[in-house]
Every structure is written in structure tokens, then in C-alpha cells.
Amino acid sequence: MVAVFTVGALGTLGAGAVFGVDEIVALSMAGLLAVASVAERLAREYLDDGKLTLDEINGAFSPFAKSEEVEPEPLPILSNDEEGKSKPKHRA
């Protein structure tokens, strides 16, 4: 649950700063919401049949699991053509 709190909190640190929310308040709220989300999923799974399987537990944490690394798309390079207009040119 500590990892869930950390992932949820750090994801909103920048957004809190943009909107003028105190950092501690933004981190606390986001972290608590992330933990509450996992706790709610676990509670719902438990209410279904009165037990939790390993798959159900893993499913509750899956939104916060490490995502696969995706290679970012290269940014276009701007170049000037003969008319003086800038056109995006993709890297090869």
C-alpha cells in the first residue's frame, strides 16, 4: 500500500503546483485516493464470495503496476523551405 500511495501521490505533484495547491495537501489527497481505490477493489472482490484469491488481489493493484516501456515517437525537426515557411520534417 505504501507503493500505491507513492505512485498516486507523485503523479499529481506537478498538477497541484500548477493550480496553486500546497504540495503536502496535493500529495496527501492523491495518495489517499490511490489507497482507497485499491481498498475498494479488494472489498468488492471479497463481498462477491467471501474470499480473496491471488488473481483478485493482483487485479486490485494492477492499475498501479509497472507499465511496459514504450519507445517515444521522435519529434519532428523544423526546417525552412524556400518560401520562408516552417514545415515539420520527420527524422529518418
ABEGO torsion letter per residue (X at the ends): XAAAAAAAAAAAAAAAAAAGBBAAAAAAAAAAAAAAAAAAAAAAAAAAAGBBBAAAAAAAAAAABBBBBBBBBBBBBBBBBAAGBBBBBBBX
